[in-house]
Amino acid sequence: MSFVTEIFQQSPEVALFLSLAVGYWIGKFQFGKFQLGGVAGSLLAAVVISQFGVQIDNGIKAVLFALFIYAVGFESGPQFFRSLGRQSFREIVMAAVLAISGLATVIVLAKMFGLDKGLAAGIAAGGLTQSAIIGTAGSAIDKLGLAADEAQRLQANVAIGYAVTYIFGSFGAIIVCVNILPWFMKRSIRDDAVKAEAEMLKGAQVYGPGEAPALPELVGRIYQISAGAGQTVHAVESALPEAAITIERIKRNGKIIGVEPDLKLQSGDLVLVVGRRAGVIGLESRLGTETPGAEGMELVVTTRDIAITGKDFVGHTVGQIISNSSELRHGIYVIAVTRGGSKLELTEGTTILAGDIVTVHGVQEDLQRMAKLVGPEIVPSDKTDFVFHGLGLVAGLLVGLLVFRIGSIPLTLGAGGGALLSGLVFGWYRSRHMTMGNMPTAASTLLRDLGLAGFVAVVGLQSGQQAVQTIMQSGISIFLIGVVVTILPLIITMLVGRYFLGYQNVAVFAGALSGSRSANPAFGEILDKAGNSVPTTPFAITYALANVFLTLLGPLVVAFV
């Protein structure tokens, strides 16, 4: 055992990554409908490994958490700012209910079991996983006018209560938000997340890697001209304007010839017709026999996103753009227009704004012609814009250093709150300026998963040994009181959210509930279950409020116990 301890002391990063590996292995096991998940598993594994004596720098925890929370904010920035307003009332109430019920639970239990002010404040900090309570409670104890040794004793008890209860504070929030809540609502987080995402996309289908529709909207077919002989290219394309078809290639007498609007088709010509499926299929009566293919008639088409910035488009309605931009119609098919990540309903009266994204389909030459008039083409890339995101993290961490005071109570967002706010703002800005700030989905996912699981593992490695020793010395009463402080406010808030605030969607509900407890590990598991970012917006709102409300509990516990 001394050999293992020596390894961990020389290289604590071994303990960190071992906690992640063992934790995610444990998290895969399922007991009925209950599953720990990788984050909770990493926490338990880290607590066990911490018994060997691991000293790991606190800065690692801060960096990992900043990466996690910034990535979460960046992904959800556009949706978050669209959601602000009266519709945020439920989230405000959720955060307030949890803080009030948490305060009441701590005070009642402290009275019942004769806890002093220090232990009660420490249990509140650990059971509600709000480390800032340690600082606010310690400051409040200093102002009680007690003898120096008594004040030191109470402040030491704050640390003891925190150490004993913090581990389950993180673990218990996962149990309630990820397991009890879906059981209570009788629906899964994943199903409701998919449902909410479909509603936001307004019917647009999002395909995963390797997926494609069996019946694509845009298709190409080759016809040998017979019935269509004598018609011009323009006449064929304009005969069915609602079908949106174009002739992209013509082969005559074995040679590919140029396609011009006034070119007349001759009997025996092979023509490649591209367009929407409803228009392309069934053209035999107008053109001639469909053929399976011919050499030289292959054509590569591309789907691209283009940011709308052109002066002839920004501020104009769709009807005006259609009537004034006939030169763009040939060979270009608009699949969707999105604003801030949400699909727009396109009617003649819809006004196009700067930063809207149009998804178009066509040959590269046509798309380049369109991009010159409409705006810059957003080329998919696997590179991350580290200039943009480096500045984003710096801005967030600097904001987290700011401290405001209400009387003697210091209020601060902290590194986590600052990084979250910065991620939201930079994510929103990126949605308006899509040519900068690229972060591939794979990179964002790595930041979220490694950041959160690593943060939780460091917490377990730092606090696990002290927590176990304190429980063995003092009995399990403090631990059990902490269990109640963790679970009861969450259950009360869950009932209020369901029966008074009317939450129906489990994914949205879980995000709001975890945020109201600033329960980052629980939120990470919720994101994993959801498979998309639906829970993030309610989490971001309640998380910001919880950082303020729960921080205020420190002096309140000291005052009322």
C-alpha positions in Angstrom: 0.0 0.0 0.0 2.9 2.4 0.7 4.0 1.8 -2.9 0.6 3.1 -4.2 0.7 6.0 -1.8 4.2 7.0 -3.0 3.0 6.9 -6.6 0.0 9.2 -5.9 2.2 11.6 -3.9 4.8 11.8 -6.7 2.2 12.0 -9.5 -1.3 13.0 -8.2 -2.5 13.2 -11.9 -2.4 9.4 -11.8 -5.0 9.4 -9.0 -7.1 11.9 -11.0 -7.2 9.9 -14.2 -7.6 6.6 -12.3 -10.7 8.1 -10.6 -12.1 9.0 -14.0 -11.5 5.5 -15.5 -12.8 3.6 -12.5 -15.7 6.1 -12.0 -17.0 5.8 -15.6 -16.6 2.0 -15.4 -18.7 2.0 -12.2 -21.2 4.4 -13.8 -22.0 2.0 -16.6 -23.7 -0.5 -14.2 -27.5 -0.3 -14.0 -29.7 -1.5 -11.2 -33.2 -1.6 -12.5 -33.8 2.0 -13.7 -31.1 3.4 -11.4 -27.7 4.2 -12.9 -24.9 6.2 -11.2 -23.4 7.6 -14.4 -19.8 8.6 -15.0 -19.8 11.8 -12.9 -21.2 10.2 -9.7 -19.0 7.2 -10.3 -15.9 9.4 -10.5 -16.8 11.1 -7.3 -17.2 7.7 -5.4 -14.0 6.4 -7.0 -12.1 9.5 -6.0 -13.3 9.3 -2.4 -11.9 5.7 -2.2 -8.6 6.6 -3.8 -8.3 9.7 -1.5 -7.8 7.3 1.4 -4.2 6.6 0.1 -3.4 10.3 0.8 -3.5 12.4 -2.4 -2.4 16.1 -2.5 -3.7 17.7 -5.6 -3.5 21.4 -6.4 -6.7 23.4 -6.1 -6.0 25.3 -9.3 -6.6 22.1 -11.3 -10.2 22.0 -10.0 -10.7 25.7 -10.9 -9.4 25.2 -14.5 -11.5 22.0 -15.1 -14.7 23.6 -13.8 -14.1 26.8 -15.8 -13.7 24.8 -19.0 -16.9 22.8 -18.3 -19.1 25.7 -17.4 -17.8 28.0 -20.3 -18.5 25.2 -22.8 -22.0 24.8 -21.5 -22.7 28.5 -21.6 -21.2 28.8 -25.1 -23.5 26.1 -26.5 -26.6 27.6 -24.9 -26.0 31.4 -25.4 -28.5 32.1 -28.2 -31.2 30.0 -26.6 -30.6 31.6 -23.2 -31.0 35.2 -24.3 -34.2 34.3 -26.3 -35.6 32.8 -23.1 -35.1 35.7 -20.8 -38.3 37.7 -19.9 -41.5 36.9 -18.2 -41.1 33.2 -19.1 -38.2 33.1 -16.6 -40.5 33.6 -13.6 -40.7 29.9 -12.9 -36.9 29.7 -12.6 -36.7 32.6 -10.3 -39.3 31.0 -8.0 -37.5 27.6 -8.1 -34.2 29.2 -6.9 -36.0 31.1 -4.2 -38.0 28.1 -2.9 -34.8 25.9 -2.7 -32.9 28.6 -0.8 -35.7 29.2 1.7 -36.5 25.5 2.2 -32.7 24.8 2.6 -32.4 27.5 5.3 -35.5 26.3 7.1 -34.2 22.7 7.0 -30.8 23.6 8.5 -32.3 25.8 11.3 -34.9 23.1 12.3 -32.3 20.3 12.4 -29.8 22.4 14.3 -32.5 23.1 16.9 -33.5 19.5 17.1 -30.0 18.1 17.5 -28.4 20.9 19.4 -25.9 21.9 16.7 -23.8 25.0 17.2 -23.7 27.9 14.7 -20.4 26.6 13.1 -21.6 23.0 12.5 -25.0 24.2 11.2 -23.3 26.6 8.7 -20.9 23.9 7.6 -23.7 21.5 7.0 -25.5 24.1 5.0 -22.4 24.7 2.9 -21.7 21.0 2.3 -25.3 19.7 2.1 -26.2 22.4 -0.4 -22.7 22.3 -2.1 -22.3 26.1 -1.9 -18.7 26.7 -0.7 -19.3 30.4 -0.5 -21.3 29.8 2.6 -18.1 29.0 4.5 -16.8 32.5 3.9 -20.0 34.3 4.6 -20.7 32.3 7.7 -17.1 32.8 9.0 -17.4 36.5 8.5 -20.7 36.5 10.4 -19.1 34.5 13.3 -16.3 37.1 13.5 -18.9 39.8 14.1 -20.7 38.0 17.0 -18.3 39.5 19.5 -17.2 36.1 20.9 -13.9 35.3 22.6 -11.2 34.5 20.1 -10.9 30.8 21.0 -14.7 30.4 20.8 -14.9 32.1 17.4 -12.0 29.9 16.2 -13.8 26.7 17.5 -17.0 27.7 15.6 -15.1 28.5 12.4 -13.3 25.1 12.7 -16.7 23.4 13.0 -17.8 25.1 9.8 -15.0 23.3 8.0 -15.8 20.0 9.7 -19.5 20.2 8.8 -18.6 21.1 5.2 -16.1 18.2 4.8 -18.5 15.6 6.2 -21.5 16.6 4.1 -20.1 17.9 0.8 -19.6 14.5 -0.8 -23.2 13.4 -0.4 -24.3 16.9 -1.2 -23.0 16.3 -4.7 -24.1 12.7 -4.9 -27.5 13.2 -3.5 -28.4 16.0 -6.0 -27.6 13.5 -8.8 -29.9 10.9 -7.3 -32.8 13.4 -7.0 -32.4 15.2 -10.3 -31.4 12.2 -12.5 -33.3 9.3 -10.9 -36.1 10.4 -8.6 -37.4 13.3 -10.8 -38.0 11.2 -13.9 -39.5 8.4 -11.7 -41.8 11.1 -10.1 -42.8 12.5 -13.5 -43.1 9.1 -15.1 -41.1 10.2 -18.2 -37.4 10.0 -19.1 -35.1 13.0 -19.5 -34.0 11.8 -22.9 -37.6 11.5 -24.3 -38.6 15.0 -23.2 -35.3 16.5 -24.3 -35.9 15.2 -27.8 -39.5 16.4 -27.7 -38.4 19.9 -26.6 -35.7 20.0 -29.3 -38.2 19.1 -32.0 -40.5 21.9 -30.9 -37.6 24.4 -31.0 -36.7 23.2 -34.5 -40.3 23.6 -35.6 -40.4 20.3 -37.4 -36.9 20.4 -39.0 -35.2 17.0 -38.8 -31.7 16.9 -37.4 -29.6 13.9 -38.5 -26.8 12.4 -36.5 -23.4 11.3 -37.9 -23.9 8.7 -40.6 -27.7 9.4 -40.9 -29.5 10.6 -44.0 -33.1 10.7 -45.1 -34.4 7.7 -47.1 -36.4 10.2 -49.2 -34.2 13.2 -49.7 -35.9 16.5 -50.5 -33.4 17.4 -53.3 -32.7 14.8 -56.0 -31.2 14.6 -59.5 -32.5 12.5 -62.4 -31.3 12.0 -66.1 -33.8 12.2 -68.9 -33.4 11.5 -72.6 -35.2 14.2 -74.5 -38.1 13.2 -76.8 -41.3 15.0 -75.7 -39.4 18.0 -74.6 -37.6 18.6 -78.0 -37.8 22.2 -79.1 -38.2 23.7 -75.7 -35.6 26.0 -74.3 -33.9 25.4 -71.0 -35.7 28.4 -69.5 -39.1 27.2 -70.7 -38.5 23.8 -69.0 -37.3 25.3 -65.7 -40.1 27.9 -65.5 -43.0 25.5 -66.5 -43.3 24.4 -62.9 -42.1 27.3 -60.8 -43.5 25.9 -57.6 -41.5 22.7 -58.1 -38.1 24.5 -58.4 -36.2 22.4 -60.9 -33.1 23.3 -62.9 -31.2 21.7 -65.8 -27.6 21.5 -64.7 -25.9 19.4 -67.4 -26.7 18.6 -71.1 -25.0 15.9 -73.2 -25.5 16.1 -77.0 -24.0 13.7 -79.5 -21.7 12.3 -76.8 -20.3 15.6 -75.7 -21.1 17.9 -72.7 -22.3 21.3 -73.9 -22.8 24.6 -72.1 -26.2 25.2 -70.4 -27.8 28.5 -71.5 -31.3 29.8 -70.7 -32.2 30.1 -74.5 -30.6 26.8 -75.6 -33.2 24.6 -77.3 -33.3 21.0 -76.4 -33.0 18.4 -79.2 -34.3 14.9 -79.5 -31.8 12.4 -78.0 -30.2 15.0 -75.6 -29.4 13.7 -72.2 -30.2 16.3 -69.5 -29.5 16.2 -65.8 -32.4 17.7 -63.9 -31.9 18.7 -60.2 -34.5 20.0 -57.9 -37.1 19.2 -55.2 -38.3 15.6 -55.4 -41.9 16.5 -56.1 -40.8 18.4 -59.3 -38.1 16.1 -60.6 -40.1 12.8 -60.3 -42.7 12.4 -63.1 -41.1 14.6 -65.8 -41.1 11.8 -68.4 -44.3 13.1 -70.0 -42.7 16.6 -70.4 -39.2 15.6 -71.3 -38.7 12.0 -72.2 -37.6 8.6 -70.9 -35.7 8.6 -67.6 -32.3 6.8 -67.8 -30.2 5.3 -65.0 -27.1 7.3 -65.8 -24.5 8.3 -68.4 -20.8 9.0 -68.4 -19.9 12.6 -67.8 -23.3 13.5 -66.3 -22.0 13.2 -62.7 -22.4 16.4 -60.7 -21.3 17.1 -57.1 -23.7 19.2 -55.1 -23.0 20.8 -51.7 -25.0 22.0 -48.7 -23.6 25.1 -47.1 -24.6 27.7 -44.5 -24.2 31.3 -45.5 -24.4 34.3 -43.1 -26.7 37.0 -44.5 -24.9 40.3 -44.5 -25.6 41.7 -48.0 -27.3 45.1 -48.1 -29.9 43.9 -50.7 -31.1 41.2 -48.2 -30.7 42.6 -44.6 -33.9 44.5 -43.6 -35.9 43.2 -46.6 -38.8 40.8 -46.6 -38.7 37.4 -48.2 -41.2 38.7 -50.8 -39.0 41.6 -51.8 -35.9 39.4 -52.0 -37.6 36.9 -54.3 -38.9 39.6 -56.6 -35.5 41.5 -56.8 -33.1 38.5 -56.9 -34.0 36.4 -59.9 -30.3 35.9 -60.7 -29.9 33.8 -57.6 -32.6 31.3 -58.4 -30.9 29.1 -60.9 -29.4 26.0 -59.2 -29.7 27.2 -55.7 -32.2 25.7 -53.3 -33.0 27.2 -49.9 -33.3 24.4 -47.3 -33.8 26.5 -44.2 -33.2 29.9 -42.6 -32.3 30.1 -39.0 -31.9 32.9 -36.5 -30.0 32.3 -33.3 -30.2 28.6 -33.8 -34.0 28.5 -34.4 -35.7 27.9 -37.7 -37.6 30.8 -39.2 -41.1 30.4 -40.7 -40.6 31.8 -44.2 -43.5 33.8 -45.5 -43.5 36.7 -47.9 -43.7 39.1 -44.9 -40.8 37.6 -43.0 -38.0 40.2 -42.6 -34.4 39.0 -42.9 -32.0 40.4 -40.3 -28.2 40.6 -40.3 -26.7 37.4 -38.9 -29.5 35.1 -40.1 -28.1 31.9 -41.5 -29.4 30.5 -44.8 -28.8 26.8 -45.5 -28.6 26.3 -49.3 -28.0 23.3 -51.6 -26.5 23.5 -55.0 -23.3 23.1 -57.1 -20.2 24.9 -55.8 -20.1 27.5 -58.6 -23.7 28.6 -57.9 -23.1 28.7 -54.1 -20.0 30.9 -54.6 -22.0 33.2 -56.9 -24.6 33.5 -54.2 -22.1 34.0 -51.4 -20.7 37.1 -53.2 -24.1 38.7 -53.0 -25.6 37.4 -49.8 -22.7 37.1 -47.3 -19.7 34.9 -46.2 -19.9 31.2 -46.5 -19.5 29.3 -43.3 -17.1 26.5 -44.1 -17.2 23.5 -41.7 -14.0 23.1 -39.8 -12.6 20.9 -37.1 -10.4 23.7 -35.8 -11.2 25.6 -32.6 -10.9 29.4 -32.6 -8.6 29.7 -29.5 -8.3 33.4 -29.9 -12.0 33.9 -29.5 -12.5 31.3 -26.7 -9.3 32.2 -24.9 -10.6 35.8 -24.6 -14.0 34.5 -23.6 -12.5 32.5 -20.6 -10.3 35.5 -19.6 -13.3 37.8 -19.6 -15.4 35.3 -17.6 -12.7 34.7 -15.0 -12.1 38.5 -14.5 -15.8 39.0 -14.0 -15.7 36.3 -11.4 -13.2 38.2 -9.4 -15.6 41.1 -8.9 -17.1 41.4 -5.4 -20.2 43.4 -4.4 -21.2 43.9 -0.9 -24.7 44.0 0.7 -23.7 45.4 4.1 -21.0 43.0 5.3 -22.1 40.2 3.0 -19.8 39.8 0.0 -21.5 38.6 -3.2 -19.6 37.4 -6.2 -20.2 35.2 -9.2 -16.9 33.4 -8.7 -14.9 31.7 -11.4 -17.8 29.4 -12.3 -20.5 32.0 -12.5 -18.2 34.3 -14.4 -17.2 31.6 -16.9 -20.9 30.7 -17.4 -21.9 34.3 -18.0 -19.0 34.8 -20.5 -19.9 31.6 -22.3 -23.5 32.7 -22.7 -22.5 36.1 -24.1 -19.7 34.7 -26.4 -22.1 32.0 -27.6 -24.8 34.6 -28.4 -22.2 36.8 -30.2 -21.0 33.8 -32.2 -24.6 33.1 -33.3 -24.6 36.7 -34.8 -21.2 36.4 -36.3 -20.8 32.9 -37.5 -17.4 33.4 -39.3 -15.6 33.6 -35.9 -15.6 31.6 -32.7 -15.8 28.2 -34.2 -15.9 25.3 -31.7 -16.6 21.9 -33.2 -19.2 19.8 -31.4 -16.6 17.1 -30.5 -14.4 19.8 -28.9 -17.2 21.2 -26.9 -18.3 17.8 -25.7 -14.7 17.0 -24.6 -14.6 20.2 -22.6 -17.9 19.5 -20.9 -17.3 15.8 -20.1 -13.6 16.1 -19.0 -14.2 19.4 -17.2 -17.0 18.3 -15.1 -15.9 14.7 -14.3 -12.3 16.0 -13.6 -13.7 18.7 -11.3 -15.8 16.2 -9.3 -12.9 13.8 -9.1 -10.6 16.5 -7.7 -13.3 17.4 -5.1 -13.4 13.7 -4.0 -9.6 13.5 -3.8 -9.3 16.6 -1.8 -12.2 16.1 0.7 -12.7 12.3 0.8 -10.1 11.4 3.4 -11.0 14.2 5.8 -14.7 13.4 5.4 -14.2 9.7 6.2 -12.0 10.4 9.2 -14.4 12.9 10.6 -17.3 10.5 10.3 -15.3 7.8 12.1 -14.4 10.1 14.9 -17.7 11.9 15.4 -20.2 9.3 14.4 -22.5 9.5 11.5 -25.0 11.9 12.9 -23.5 15.0 11.1 -23.4 13.0 7.9 -27.1 11.9 8.2 -28.2 15.5 9.0 -26.3 16.5 5.9 -28.3 13.9 3.9 -31.6 15.4 5.0 -30.3 18.9 4.2 -29.3 17.7 0.7 -32.5 15.7 -0.1 -35.4 17.5 1.6 -35.1 21.0 -0.1 -34.7 19.4 -3.5 -37.9 17.3 -2.9 -39.8 20.4 -1.7 -38.7 22.4 -4.7 -39.5 19.5 -7.0 -43.1 19.4 -5.6 -43.5 23.1 -6.0 -42.2 23.0 -9.5 -44.6 20.3 -10.5 -47.8 21.3 -8.7 -47.5 25.1 -8.4 -45.3 26.1 -11.3 -46.6 23.5 -13.8 -43.4 22.0 -15.1 -44.2 19.3 -17.7 -41.0 18.7 -19.6 -38.7 16.5 -17.5 -35.5 17.7 -19.2 -36.3 21.4 -18.6 -37.5 20.7 -15.1 -34.3 18.8 -14.3 -32.1 21.6 -15.6 -34.0 24.2 -13.4 -33.9 21.9 -10.3 -30.2 21.3 -10.6 -29.4 24.9 -11.2 -31.5 26.0 -8.2 -29.1 24.0 -6.0 -26.0 25.0 -8.1 -25.6 21.3 -8.5 -23.0 21.1 -11.3 -22.4 17.3 -11.1 -26.1 16.6 -11.3 -26.4 19.0 -14.3 -23.6 17.2 -16.0 -25.4 13.9 -15.7 -28.7 15.5 -16.9 -26.9 16.8 -20.0 -25.6 13.3 -20.6 -29.0 11.8 -20.3 -30.7 14.5 -22.4 -28.2 14.2 -25.3 -28.8 17.8 -26.3 -28.6 21.3 -24.7 -32.3 21.6 -23.8 -31.7 21.6 -19.9 -29.1 24.3 -20.1 -31.2 27.5 -20.4 -33.3 26.8 -17.2 -30.1 25.7 -15.4 -28.3 28.9 -16.4 -31.0 31.1 -15.0 -31.5 29.2 -11.7 -27.7 28.7 -11.3 -27.0 32.4 -11.4 -29.7 33.1 -8.9 -28.7 30.2 -6.6 -25.2 31.6 -6.4 -26.7 34.7 -4.8 -29.5 33.2 -2.7 -27.4 30.3 -1.3 -24.5 32.6 -0.5 -26.8 34.7 1.7 -27.6 31.6 3.8 -24.3 31.8 5.7 -25.0 34.8 7.9 -28.7 33.8 8.2 -27.8 30.4 9.6 -25.4 32.1 12.1 -28.1 34.6 13.1 -31.0 32.1 13.6 -29.3 29.0 15.1 
